[in-house]
C-alpha cells in the first residue's frame, strides 16, 4: 500500500525510465516529460516523449480485497483503492529523420526488457521532478508496479486523439501501470479479544402490525390519533419472549397491555404531529453486564398524529381597530406538542360560508407556539383548525340540544 501521492510517483518514475533510455541519444532524440500531447509542430523544437495519464480504472482483481473495512462506526482495516493507470506515450520530433520511430523503439525495448518499476527509479523520478519535499512512499510498497503495452483499436485511438482539440495525430503507444494501491493514513481500531463465549438459543419471532386505531369515544365514534390518546395495535407475534418495546416516531413506549395479537398504549406527549412510523421491537437481556438488546423488529406501520390546539387563541395587532373593513393582523395559538421548524403549517378559518387559509410564519426552531399573519378577514368569530404536514386538528361538537352535532370550537374572535 502507498499514500495518495503515488499516482504522481508512477508518472514521475515512468518519465525517469524513458529519459534514462533516451540518454545515449539525448542530442538527437531529447528526453521524456509529463503533459498533454497538444502540439501541432513537427520539428525538433517539440523533440521528446510526452507521458500523458489519460485514464484510471479500478483494478479488477483487487478492487474489493479490503472489504469489510468498518464494523459499525469503527475502522477495523485500512481501506485500499487499487488502481490501474493508463498512459499515452507520444513521440514528437522530425518525422523525416525517423525520430518518432526511433523513440518508439527505445521506449518499447526499455519497458519490455524491464517491465517493473524499480524502487531506486521511483525515488529518482520523484526527486528529479522536484517533489522531494513531499513524502511519497510508493518505493516502499509491497505491490510492485508493472508496465504493460495496451492494444488500442483505430476507433479508440480516434476517440482519444479527438479529445486533444484539433491536434493532429502523432505516433504514439498506450501502456498500463498496475497495480497502484492507495490507502489513507488512518489507524484501524481493533476490539479486545473475546474471553468468554456464550451461545443462547431463542425462538426468533417476526412481529408484524396490521392496523392501528385510536380508542373510540364513549359514544363509540371513531377518534383521530393525537398525543396523549390511547391507541390499539393489532398484528401477529407482537409479544416478545422477554421484553417488548414500541417505537412511535423517535419515542420508545412500553405498552400498557400486550398479547400476541393486540397491544394498547398511550401516545407520548412528545410525539410531533404529522405522518410517523410505528414498530414493535422484541428485546432480550444479553451481554456482560446484561442489557436489553434488540432481537426482532416489525416493519414500520404509518400513522398520522393530528395536532391538538391547547389554551386560548388570540388575534393581535389587528387593523383597522374599528369599522367594517376587512382586518389584518396576527393569530397566535399553542399546540400540545412542538412541531419541527421544517414542517409546513397552515391555519384554516371558517365562519358561515366564509373560509380562509394562511401559512405560518417561518420558525427558527421547533416550537409549540405558532404565529400566523392574516389579511382580508372580516370582523367576527371563526372556527379554527391547523394542518401540520397534512395532519388536521379536530373540532369540538355540541353534545346535546337542538344544536347537537354542530361544531363549536376551538374559535378565535377577530375584533
C-alpha positions in Angstrom: 0.0 0.0 0.0 1.1 3.6 -0.6 -0.3 7.1 0.0 -2.2 9.4 -2.3 1.0 10.8 -3.9 1.8 7.5 -5.5 -0.2 8.2 -8.7 2.1 11.2 -9.3 5.0 8.9 -8.3 4.3 6.4 -11.0 4.2 9.2 -13.7 7.5 10.6 -12.4 9.1 7.2 -12.4 7.9 6.4 -16.0 9.3 9.8 -17.1 12.6 9.0 -15.4 12.7 5.5 -17.1 12.1 6.8 -20.6 14.6 9.7 -20.1 17.2 7.3 -19.0 16.5 5.0 -22.0 16.9 8.0 -24.3 20.0 9.3 -22.6 22.5 7.7 -25.1 20.6 9.5 -27.9 19.7 12.7 -26.0 21.3 15.0 -28.5 19.1 13.6 -31.3 16.0 12.4 -29.5 15.7 14.6 -26.5 14.1 13.3 -23.2 10.7 12.4 -21.7 8.4 14.9 -19.9 4.9 14.7 -18.4 1.9 16.5 -20.1 -0.7 16.6 -22.7 0.3 16.0 -26.4 -1.5 19.1 -27.6 1.1 20.2 -30.2 0.9 21.0 -33.8 4.6 21.2 -34.6 6.7 18.5 -36.1 10.2 20.0 -35.9 12.8 19.4 -33.3 11.5 22.2 -31.0 8.9 19.6 -29.9 11.5 16.9 -29.5 10.9 14.1 -27.0 8.4 11.8 -25.4 5.2 13.1 -23.8 3.9 11.0 -21.0 0.1 11.6 -20.5 -2.1 9.8 -17.9 -5.4 9.6 -19.8 -7.4 7.0 -17.9 -7.7 5.5 -14.5 -9.6 2.3 -13.7 -10.2 0.2 -10.6 -8.1 -2.9 -10.7 -10.5 -5.8 -11.2 -8.5 -8.3 -9.2 -8.0 -6.2 -6.1 -10.9 -3.7 -6.1 -12.8 -5.5 -3.2 -9.9 -7.1 -1.5 -10.2 -4.8 1.5 -13.9 -5.5 2.4 -15.1 -5.0 5.0 -13.1 -2.1 6.4 -15.6 -1.0 9.1 -17.6 -2.5 11.9 -20.3 0.0 12.7 -18.5 3.3 13.0 -15.2 1.8 13.9 -12.4 1.4 11.3 -11.1 -2.2 11.5 -8.9 -2.2 8.5 -7.2 0.4 6.3 -9.2 1.0 3.1 -7.3 0.3 -0.1 -8.1 1.7 -3.5 -6.4 -0.5 -6.2 -6.0 1.4 -9.5 -4.7 0.7 -13.0 -3.2 3.7 -14.7 -3.3 4.0 -18.5 -0.7 6.3 -20.2 -0.4 7.6 -23.7 3.3 7.9 -24.8 3.5 10.4 -27.7 6.7 10.6 -29.7 7.5 14.1 -31.0 10.2 15.0 -33.5 11.1 15.4 -37.1 9.4 12.6 -38.9 11.6 12.9 -42.0 14.6 11.9 -39.8 12.5 9.0 -38.3 13.0 10.4 -34.8 9.5 9.4 -33.5 10.1 5.9 -34.8 13.4 5.7 -33.1 11.9 7.0 -29.8 9.2 4.4 -30.0 11.8 1.6 -30.5 13.8 2.8 -27.5 10.7 3.1 -25.3 9.2 -0.2 -26.2 12.5 -2.0 -25.7 13.1 -0.5 -22.3 9.6 -1.2 -21.0 9.6 -4.7 -22.3 13.0 -5.6 -21.0 12.3 -4.3 -17.5 8.5 -4.0 -17.1 8.6 -3.5 -13.3 9.4 0.0 -11.9 12.3 -0.4 -9.5 12.4 1.2 -6.1 15.5 3.3 -7.0 14.0 4.7 -10.2 10.7 5.6 -8.3 12.8 7.6 -5.8 15.0 9.1 -8.5 12.0 10.2 -10.7 10.3 11.8 -7.7 13.4 13.8 -6.8 14.1 14.8 -10.4 10.6 16.2 -10.6 11.4 18.5 -7.7 8.9 16.8 -5.4 11.3 15.5 -2.8 9.8 17.8 -0.1 6.6 15.6 -0.3 6.7 12.2 1.4 5.7 9.6 -1.2 6.0 6.0 -0.1 5.4 4.1 -3.4 9.0 2.9 -3.4 8.3 1.1 -0.1 5.0 -0.5 -1.2 4.8 -4.3 -1.2 2.9 -4.2 -4.5 5.2 -3.6 -7.4 4.1 -1.5 -10.4 4.3 -3.4 -13.7 4.2 -1.6 -17.1 2.5 -3.5 -20.0 1.7 -2.4 -23.5 -2.0 -1.9 -24.4 -3.7 -2.6 -27.7 -5.9 0.3 -28.9 -8.2 -0.1 -31.9 -8.4 2.5 -34.6 -11.7 3.7 -33.1 -10.2 4.0 -29.6 -7.2 5.9 -30.9 -9.5 8.2 -32.9 -11.7 8.9 -29.9 -8.6 9.6 -27.7 -6.9 11.9 -30.1 -10.2 13.8 -30.8 -10.1 15.0 -27.2 -7.0 17.0 -27.9 -8.9 19.8 -29.6 -7.6 19.6 -33.1 -4.1 18.5 -32.5 -3.0 16.2 -35.4 -2.3 12.5 -34.7 1.3 11.8 -33.8 3.0 8.5 -33.4 2.0 7.1 -30.0 1.6 3.9 -27.9 -0.5 3.2 -24.9 0.8 1.4 -21.7 -0.8 0.4 -18.5 0.8 0.7 -15.0 -0.7 -1.6 -12.4 -1.3 -2.1 -9.6 -1.2 1.1 -7.5 -2.8 0.5 -4.2 -3.6 3.7 -2.3 -4.5 3.9 1.4 -5.2 6.8 3.7 -3.0 7.4 6.7 -5.5 6.2 9.3 -5.1 3.8 12.2 -7.5 0.9 12.4 -9.1 0.1 15.7 -9.3 -3.4 16.9 -11.7 -4.6 19.7 -10.4 -6.5 22.6 -10.4 -10.3 22.1 -13.3 -12.4 23.2 -12.6 -14.0 26.6 -16.0 -15.8 27.2 -18.2 -17.3 24.5 -21.9 -17.8 25.3 -24.4 -19.5 23.0 -28.0 -18.6 23.5 -30.9 -20.4 21.9 -34.0 -18.4 21.3 -37.2 -18.5 19.2 -37.0 -15.7 16.6 -40.4 -14.1 16.3 -41.3 -11.8 13.4 -43.7 -9.2 14.7 -46.0 -7.5 12.2 -48.5 -4.7 12.6 -51.7 -5.0 10.6 -53.7 -2.0 12.0 -53.6 0.9 14.5 -56.7 2.8 15.7 -57.4 5.3 18.4 -59.7 4.2 21.2 -63.3 5.3 20.4 -65.2 7.9 22.3 -67.7 6.9 24.9 -70.4 7.1 22.3 -68.4 4.8 20.0 -67.5 7.4 17.5 -64.0 7.0 15.9 -61.3 9.4 17.1 -58.2 10.8 15.5 -54.8 9.8 16.8 -53.4 12.6 19.0 -50.7 13.0 21.6 -51.9 11.5 24.9 -54.5 9.3 23.2 -54.9 5.6 23.8 -54.3 3.5 20.7 -54.9 -0.1 19.9 -52.3 -2.0 17.8 -53.4 -5.3 16.1 -51.0 -7.7 14.4 -49.2 -11.0 14.8 -46.4 -12.2 17.1 -46.4 -8.8 19.0 -45.4 -10.2 22.4 -41.7 -10.9 22.7 -40.1 -13.6 24.9 -38.6 -11.2 27.5 -39.4 -7.6 26.7 -41.4 -5.7 24.1 -41.0 -2.0 23.3 -43.0 0.0 20.8 -41.4 2.8 18.7 -43.7 5.7 17.8 -41.6 8.0 15.7 -38.4 8.5 17.7 -40.1 7.8 21.0 -39.9 4.3 22.8 -43.0 3.3 24.7 -43.7 0.4 27.0 -47.2 -1.0 26.2 -49.9 -0.8 28.9 -51.2 -4.2 27.8 -50.0 -6.6 25.2 -50.7 -10.1 23.8 -49.6 -11.8 20.7 -52.3 -10.2 18.6 -53.1 -6.9 20.4 -51.3 -4.1 22.2 -52.6 -1.0 24.0 -50.6 2.1 24.8 -50.7 5.9 25.2 -49.2 8.1 22.6 -46.4 10.1 24.3 -46.9 13.9 24.6 -43.5 14.5 22.9 -44.6 12.8 19.6 -44.8 15.5 17.0 -47.8 15.9 14.7 -47.7 14.5 11.1 -47.0 11.2 9.5 -44.8 8.9 11.6 -43.9 5.2 11.7 -44.7 2.7 14.4 -42.8 -0.5 15.0 -42.8 -3.3 17.6 -39.4 -4.4 18.9 -38.5 -7.5 20.8 -35.6 -7.4 23.3 -33.6 -9.8 25.4 -31.1 -9.4 28.2 -27.7 -10.1 26.7 -24.1 -9.1 27.3 -21.9 -8.5 30.3 -23.2 -6.6 32.2 -26.6 -7.7 30.8 -28.7 -5.2 29.0 -31.7 -5.2 26.7 -30.7 -5.9 23.1 -32.9 -5.8 20.0 -33.8 -9.3 18.8 -36.5 -8.6 16.2 -38.4 -5.7 14.8 -41.6 -5.3 12.7 -41.7 -3.2 9.6 -42.8 0.4 10.1 -46.5 0.9 10.1 -47.5 4.5 9.1 -50.0 6.6 11.2 -51.0 10.2 11.2 -50.8 12.1 14.5 -53.2 15.0 14.5 -52.2 18.3 16.1 -54.1 19.5 19.1 -54.7 23.2 20.0 -54.5 24.0 23.7 -55.4 27.2 25.5 -56.7 30.4 24.1 -56.3 31.5 20.5 -55.7 35.2 20.3 -55.7 37.8 17.5 -53.2 40.7 18.0 -52.1 43.7 16.0 -55.5 43.8 14.4 -56.0 46.7 11.9 -58.2 48.6 11.4 -59.3 48.8 15.0 -62.8 49.8 14.1 -65.2 49.9 11.2 -66.4 47.2 8.8 -63.3 47.0 6.6 -61.6 43.5 6.5 -59.0 43.0 9.2 -55.3 42.1 9.1 -53.0 41.1 12.0 -51.5 38.1 13.7 -53.2 35.0 15.2 -51.2 33.1 17.8 -52.1 29.6 19.1 -50.3 26.9 21.1 -50.2 23.1 20.4 -49.9 20.3 22.9 -46.6 19.2 21.3 -43.9 21.1 19.5 -43.6 20.9 15.7 -40.5 20.8 13.6 -39.4 24.1 12.0 -39.3 22.3 8.6 -42.9 21.0 8.8 -45.4 23.0 6.7 -48.2 24.5 8.9 -51.5 26.1 7.7 -54.2 27.9 9.6 -57.9 27.4 8.5 -60.6 29.8 9.5 -64.4 29.1 8.9 -67.5 31.2 9.7 -70.8 30.6 7.9 -70.0 30.4 4.2 -66.6 32.1 4.5 -63.3 30.2 4.6 -59.7 31.5 4.8 -56.3 29.8 4.8 -52.9 31.2 5.9 -49.5 29.7 6.2 -47.4 30.0 9.3 -44.5 32.5 9.6 -41.0 31.0 9.4 -39.8 29.4 12.6 -36.1 29.2 13.6 -36.5 26.1 15.7 -39.1 23.5 16.9 -41.8 25.2 18.9 -45.4 24.6 20.2 -46.4 28.3 19.8 -47.2 29.3 16.2 -47.9 32.7 14.7 -49.9 33.3 11.5 -50.2 36.5 9.7 -53.7 37.1 8.2 -55.3 39.7 6.0 -58.6 40.4 4.3 -60.7 38.7 7.1 -63.9 40.4 8.2 -64.7 41.1 11.8 -66.3 38.1 13.6 -65.8 34.8 15.3 -64.2 31.9 13.4 -63.7 28.1 13.9 -60.0 27.4 13.9 -58.2 24.3 12.5 -54.5 23.8 11.9 -52.9 21.5 9.4 -49.4 20.2 10.1 -47.7 18.2 7.3 -51.1 17.1 6.1 -52.5 16.2 9.6 -55.5 18.3 10.6 -56.6 19.2 14.1 -60.1 18.3 15.2 -63.1 20.5 16.0 -65.3 20.0 19.1 -69.1 19.5 18.7 -72.2 20.3 20.7 -73.2 17.2 22.6 -76.9 17.7 23.1 -79.8 20.0 22.4 -81.1 21.5 19.2 -77.6 22.3 18.0 -76.2 18.8 18.8 -73.6 17.7 16.3 -72.6 21.2 15.2 -69.1 22.5 15.6 -68.5 24.9 18.5 -64.7 25.2 18.8 -61.9 26.0 19.0 -62.6 29.6 18.0 -60.9 32.9 17.6 -62.6 36.3 17.8 -61.3 39.0 15.4 -62.4 42.3 16.7 
